[in-house]
Amino acid sequence: MINLNEIKRDVNIVEYARIIGLHPVKVGRYYTLKEHDSVRINPDKNIFVRNSTGECGSVVDFAMAFAGLNFKDAINEISKYTGAGVSEISNSTDVTVKKEYEKDKAFSLKLPEQDSNMKNVFAYLCKTRGIDQQIVQEMVEKKVLYQDIHKNCVFVSREESGKPKFASIRGTNTYKKFVADAFGCNYSYGLRLPSNGKSSLIVTESAIDSMSVMNLIKLNGNDYHDYDFIALSGVGKGETVVKNAVVSKGYSRVYLCLDNDDAGRKASIHLKENIEKTTGIDVKIQLPRIGKDYNDMLIAVKEKTKENTKDFKKCIDREL
């Protein structure tokens, strides 16, 4: 009989990727794919994550994602490389394996190691990104943000119990862009910033965009604590994340503050239609009117403020 644990242990994802015609590329301790650069494969744990879609898991999940196989066919296919006979699969085994697979899929989130200071994070977010230091400090105090040993920003989403569910990593080197999600992220949960217990939810593409919206609200003389915030960490992961948040928190209104580019506009329309259809709540599309995203707008608004305070007021008086 087929043992799922043996399959996942004995069939290496990197080698299986090569078998099905993909081209793994080593990047530091991990691998990515030449054909899909959002993929990260951890060869030590033999697991993968596809940041663009949220797909993740073992070699079985990999076969389903990249070979187009259903669960049973993936087991059949991969078993060829362990010595297990395909004919050994029975209906009862399939049920047992399926249950084990579902249980195993929820592997633990591994947070990057924390650094001894926050200098690079504060310099990057406050000086380069123009975000109010008080907002950055608040995120640190609420354990949403820290600096890892590679000087990256790490944004952490936690359950009310404090257990981490999602972590997004952003490099602070302005000359070399680096964006990734930590292994083991719960892509149905997303990057939820600490709840303020309000009825309105603001949805952005990244944590930096969320903090930029907070800053704009503050500059306009209002309190950003009147809203809750979720960052999607990419538009491809939005629908489930927002629906789960709406159901669990009971929001009555959602503001979609995604990027003002082709992908952001299409995602906003899709999310609005589907969320309104399935939840019945009011969804507003609120794209930035200056720049591509809300951080672009924050920086532009602050520059405008230096020139003319009246012009600054005109820039943001219609936001939200």
C-alpha positions as CSV (number, residue, x, y, z in Angstrom):
1,M,0.0,0.0,0.0
2,I,1.2,3.5,-0.7
3,N,2.6,5.5,2.2
4,L,2.2,9.2,1.7
5,N,5.0,10.1,4.1
6,E,7.4,7.9,2.2
7,I,6.4,9.6,-1.1
8,K,7.0,13.0,0.3
9,R,10.3,12.0,1.9
10,D,11.7,10.0,-1.0
11,V,10.7,12.0,-4.0
12,N,12.7,15.2,-4.2
13,I,10.8,18.3,-5.5
14,V,13.8,19.7,-7.3
15,E,14.4,16.4,-9.1
16,Y,10.7,15.9,-9.9
17,A,10.6,19.4,-11.4
18,R,13.3,18.4,-13.8
19,I,11.5,15.2,-14.7
20,I,8.4,17.1,-15.8
21,G,10.5,19.5,-17.9
22,L,11.0,22.5,-15.5
23,H,14.3,24.2,-14.8
24,P,15.2,24.7,-11.1
25,V,17.6,27.5,-10.4
26,K,19.5,27.7,-7.1
27,V,19.1,31.0,-5.2
28,G,21.0,30.9,-1.9
29,R,19.7,28.1,0.2
30,Y,16.6,27.7,-1.9
31,Y,15.6,27.0,-5.5
32,T,13.3,28.8,-7.8
33,L,12.1,27.9,-11.3
34,K,13.3,29.5,-14.5
35,E,9.7,29.3,-15.8
36,H,8.0,30.6,-12.5
37,D,10.2,33.0,-10.6
38,S,7.7,33.4,-7.7
39,V,8.4,29.8,-6.7
40,R,10.6,29.0,-3.7
41,I,11.6,25.4,-3.0
42,N,13.2,24.5,0.4
43,P,15.4,21.4,-0.4
44,D,16.0,20.6,3.3
45,K,12.3,20.3,4.1
46,N,11.3,19.2,0.5
47,I,8.5,21.8,0.4
48,F,7.6,24.6,-1.9
49,V,5.6,27.8,-2.0
50,R,4.4,29.7,-5.1
51,N,4.1,33.3,-3.9
52,S,2.1,34.5,-7.0
53,T,-0.8,32.1,-6.2
54,G,-0.4,31.0,-2.6
55,E,0.0,27.3,-3.7
56,C,2.4,25.5,-1.3
57,G,3.2,22.1,0.2
58,S,4.9,18.8,-0.6
59,V,5.9,17.1,-3.8
60,V,2.3,15.9,-4.2
61,D,1.0,19.5,-4.1
62,F,3.8,20.4,-6.5
63,A,2.6,17.8,-9.0
64,M,-1.0,19.0,-8.7
65,A,0.2,22.6,-9.3
66,F,2.7,22.2,-12.1
67,A,1.8,18.9,-13.8
68,G,-2.0,19.6,-13.8
69,L,-2.9,16.4,-11.9
70,N,-5.7,15.8,-9.5
71,F,-4.8,14.4,-6.0
72,K,-5.1,10.6,-6.9
73,D,-3.3,11.0,-10.2
74,A,-0.5,12.9,-8.5
75,I,-0.1,10.0,-6.0
76,N,-0.1,7.5,-8.9
77,E,2.5,9.5,-10.8
78,I,4.9,10.2,-8.0
79,S,4.7,6.6,-6.7
80,K,6.5,5.5,-9.8
81,Y,9.6,7.1,-8.4
82,T,9.4,5.4,-5.0
83,G,9.0,1.8,-6.2
84,A,5.4,1.6,-5.1
85,G,3.1,-0.1,-7.5
86,V,0.2,1.9,-9.0
87,S,-2.1,-1.0,-8.7
88,E,-1.7,-1.0,-4.9
89,I,-3.9,2.0,-4.5
90,S,-7.4,1.0,-3.2
91,N,-10.4,3.1,-2.4
92,S,-9.8,2.8,1.3
93,T,-6.2,3.8,0.9
94,D,-7.2,6.8,-1.1
95,V,-9.4,8.0,1.7
96,T,-6.7,7.4,4.3
97,V,-4.1,9.2,2.2
98,K,-6.4,12.1,1.5
99,K,-7.0,12.7,5.2
100,E,-3.3,12.5,6.0
101,Y,-2.6,14.9,3.1
102,E,-5.1,17.4,4.4
103,K,-3.7,17.3,7.9
104,D,-0.1,17.5,6.7
105,K,-0.7,20.5,4.4
106,A,-1.0,22.9,7.3
107,F,2.8,22.9,8.1
108,S,4.1,25.5,10.5
109,L,5.1,29.0,9.6
110,K,8.8,29.6,10.0
111,L,9.6,33.2,10.8
112,P,13.0,34.6,9.8
113,E,15.5,35.1,12.7
114,Q,15.2,38.5,14.4
115,D,18.1,41.0,14.4
116,S,19.3,42.8,17.5
117,N,18.2,46.2,16.2
118,M,15.8,48.0,13.9
119,K,18.0,50.6,12.3
120,N,17.7,49.5,8.7
121,V,13.9,49.0,8.9
122,F,13.3,52.5,10.4
123,A,15.7,54.1,7.9
124,Y,14.0,52.4,4.9
125,L,10.4,52.9,6.0
126,C,10.7,56.4,7.4
127,K,13.3,58.0,5.1
128,T,13.0,56.1,1.8
129,R,9.2,55.3,2.0
130,G,8.2,58.5,3.8
131,I,6.1,56.8,6.5
132,D,5.5,58.5,9.8
133,Q,7.9,57.2,12.5
134,Q,5.0,56.9,14.9
135,I,3.2,54.6,12.6
136,V,6.3,52.4,12.2
137,Q,6.9,52.4,15.9
138,E,3.3,51.3,16.5
139,M,3.7,48.4,14.1
140,V,6.8,47.3,16.0
141,E,5.1,47.6,19.4
142,K,2.2,45.5,18.2
143,K,4.6,42.8,16.9
144,V,3.6,43.3,13.3
145,L,7.0,44.4,12.2
146,Y,10.7,43.5,13.0
147,Q,14.1,43.4,11.3
148,D,15.6,40.1,10.4
149,I,19.4,39.2,10.5
150,H,19.6,40.1,6.7
151,K,18.3,43.6,7.5
152,N,14.9,42.9,5.8
153,C,11.5,44.2,7.0
154,V,9.4,41.3,8.2
155,F,5.7,42.0,8.5
156,V,3.8,39.4,10.6
157,S,0.1,38.6,10.8
158,R,-1.0,37.0,14.0
159,E,-4.1,35.4,15.5
160,E,-5.7,37.0,18.5
161,S,-3.7,34.4,20.6
162,G,-0.5,35.8,19.1
163,K,0.3,32.8,17.0
164,P,1.8,33.9,13.7
165,K,-0.2,33.0,10.5
166,F,1.5,34.9,7.7
167,A,4.8,36.7,7.2
168,S,5.8,39.0,4.3
169,I,9.5,39.9,3.8
170,R,10.7,43.1,2.2
171,G,14.3,44.1,1.5
172,T,15.6,47.4,2.8
173,N,18.3,47.7,0.1
174,T,17.0,50.3,-2.3
175,Y,19.4,49.1,-5.1
176,K,18.4,45.5,-5.0
177,K,14.6,44.7,-4.7
178,F,13.7,41.7,-2.6
179,V,10.1,40.6,-1.8
180,A,9.0,37.2,-0.5
181,D,6.7,35.4,1.8
182,A,7.9,33.1,4.6
183,F,7.6,29.4,4.2
184,G,4.4,28.0,5.8
185,C,2.2,31.1,5.3
186,N,-1.6,30.6,5.6
187,Y,-2.7,32.2,2.3
188,S,-6.4,32.1,3.3
189,Y,-5.5,34.4,6.3
190,G,-3.3,37.0,4.6
191,L,-1.4,39.8,6.2
192,R,-4.0,41.2,8.7
193,L,-2.8,44.1,10.7
194,P,-4.0,44.3,14.3
195,S,-7.8,44.7,14.4
196,N,-9.2,48.0,15.7
197,G,-12.6,46.4,16.1
198,K,-14.1,48.7,13.4
199,S,-16.8,47.9,10.7
200,S,-14.7,49.2,7.7
201,L,-11.9,47.2,6.2
202,I,-9.1,48.7,4.0
203,V,-7.5,46.3,1.6
204,T,-4.1,47.0,0.0
205,E,-1.5,45.0,-1.9
206,S,1.3,45.3,0.6
207,A,1.9,46.2,4.3
208,I,3.8,49.3,3.1
209,D,0.7,50.4,1.2
210,S,-1.4,49.9,4.3
211,M,0.9,52.0,6.4
212,S,1.0,54.6,3.6
213,V,-2.9,54.8,3.7
214,M,-2.7,55.2,7.5
215,N,-0.3,58.1,7.1
216,L,-2.5,59.8,4.5
217,I,-5.5,59.5,6.8
218,K,-3.5,60.9,9.6
219,L,-2.2,63.8,7.5
220,N,-5.8,64.6,6.6
221,G,-6.6,65.1,10.3
222,N,-8.5,61.8,10.7
223,D,-7.8,58.7,12.8
224,Y,-6.7,55.6,10.9
225,H,-7.7,53.5,13.9
226,D,-11.2,53.9,12.6
227,Y,-10.4,51.2,10.0
228,D,-9.0,47.7,10.0
229,F,-6.3,46.8,7.4
230,I,-5.4,43.8,5.4
231,A,-2.5,43.5,2.9
232,L,-2.9,40.8,0.2
233,S,0.8,40.3,-0.5
234,G,-0.1,40.2,-4.2
235,V,-3.4,40.6,-6.0
236,G,-3.6,36.9,-6.9
237,K,-4.4,35.9,-3.4
238,G,-7.2,38.4,-2.6
239,E,-10.6,36.8,-2.9
240,T,-10.3,34.1,-0.2
241,V,-8.4,36.4,2.1
242,V,-11.0,39.2,2.0
243,K,-14.0,36.9,2.2
244,N,-12.5,35.1,5.3
245,A,-11.9,38.4,7.0
246,V,-15.4,39.7,6.2
247,V,-17.0,36.6,7.6
248,S,-14.8,36.3,10.7
249,K,-14.9,40.0,11.6
250,G,-18.4,41.0,10.3
251,Y,-17.3,44.1,8.3
252,S,-20.0,46.2,6.7
253,R,-17.8,48.0,4.2
254,V,-14.6,47.2,2.3
255,Y,-12.4,49.8,0.6
256,L,-10.2,48.3,-2.2
257,C,-7.0,50.4,-2.2
258,L,-5.0,48.3,-4.7
259,D,-2.4,49.6,-7.2
260,N,-3.5,51.9,-10.0
261,D,-2.1,49.6,-12.7
262,D,-3.6,47.1,-15.1
263,A,-3.4,44.2,-12.6
264,G,-4.7,46.3,-9.7
265,R,-7.6,47.7,-11.6
266,K,-8.6,44.2,-12.9
267,A,-8.3,42.7,-9.5
268,S,-10.3,45.5,-7.9
269,I,-13.2,44.9,-10.3
270,H,-13.1,41.2,-9.8
271,L,-12.9,41.4,-6.0
272,K,-15.7,44.0,-5.8
273,E,-18.1,41.8,-8.0
274,N,-17.4,38.6,-6.2
275,I,-17.3,39.9,-2.6
276,E,-20.6,41.9,-3.1
277,K,-22.2,38.9,-4.7
278,T,-21.2,36.4,-2.0
279,T,-21.4,38.6,1.2
280,G,-23.9,41.4,0.2
281,I,-21.7,44.1,1.8
282,D,-20.7,47.4,0.3
283,V,-17.4,47.4,-1.6
284,K,-15.7,50.6,-2.8
285,I,-12.8,50.8,-5.3
286,Q,-10.5,53.5,-4.1
287,L,-7.4,53.6,-6.3
288,P,-4.6,56.1,-5.6
289,R,-5.0,59.2,-7.8
290,I,-1.3,60.0,-7.7
291,G,1.3,57.4,-8.7
292,K,1.0,53.7,-9.0
293,D,0.3,52.8,-5.4
294,Y,-0.5,54.6,-2.1
295,N,3.2,54.8,-1.1
296,D,3.8,56.8,-4.3
297,M,0.9,59.0,-3.4
298,L,2.2,59.5,0.2
299,I,5.6,60.6,-1.1
300,A,4.1,62.9,-3.7
301,V,1.7,64.4,-1.1
302,K,4.5,65.1,1.3
303,E,6.5,66.8,-1.4
304,K,3.5,68.8,-2.3
305,T,3.1,69.8,1.3
306,K,6.5,71.4,1.3
307,E,5.6,73.5,-1.7
308,N,2.1,74.5,-0.8
309,T,-0.1,73.5,2.1
310,K,-3.3,74.3,0.3
311,D,-2.3,72.1,-2.6
312,F,-1.6,69.3,-0.2
313,K,-5.2,69.5,1.2
314,K,-6.6,69.2,-2.4
315,C,-4.5,66.1,-2.9
316,I,-6.1,64.0,-0.2
317,D,-9.4,65.6,0.7
318,R,-11.3,63.1,-1.5
319,E,-9.5,59.9,-0.3
320,L,-11.7,57.4,1.5
